[in-house]
Structure formats: C-alpha cells, structure tokens
Amino acid sequence: MTTYSQMLKGILEGCILALMESKEVYGYELTTLLEQSGLSFVSEGSIYPLLLRMQKEGLICGELRQDGVSGGPPRKYYRLTDEGVQSLRQFRKSWNGLRQSVDHVLTKGAGGHED
C-alpha cells in the first residue's frame, strides 16, 4: 500500500460524506466522483464495504431504486442522514485543524516558528 493510499484510508469517509452532501449517489457514481476529484486509485470494490459500514453506523441510508433512464438493474442510492450531516461537520472542523498543523510542520520544519 502506498503512502498516499494509507493517508487516504483515514479520510475517505469524510470525502464520501462530502460528495453526498448535495445529492444522492450510487456506488459506481461515487467511485467516478472520487476519481474526478483526483482520487483515481480508490476502487469500486473498496467503496462498497465502506458504504455498508457507514450505513450500519447511521451516517447514510440507502434505497434500492430502478434507474428510469437506462432501464438497467436497480441501483442503491445513498444519502446523508442527520447523523451523517453532523459527522461531516465534525470531519471538516477536524480536517481543517489537522491540515493547518501538518502544513505548518511541512513548511516550517522543527526549528521554524513565526515571531
């Protein structure tokens, strides 16, 4: 596993919640959205176990629906629950703090501090 994928593993849930914030999505669509966002190595096979766990935790809920456009098999569409909205809010707050701290360390190093 690459360093990049190891780091992403811890933040993927927050990214998924953010992608569901404005619309319902199904699994393959979610993979495509992640890929378009630059997270191209996240496989569809790794998304579904995460969606199942998030659903069990009450962060998202899923509904199986027939796709009216293509006439293909039913798809499970996921959306945020109220708990998911709160979790996304907390993730953003935590992420911003963590990002600022890491950016500071990476740019200033151990000896650099602002006066």
Disulfide bonds with the S-S distance in Angstrom:
none
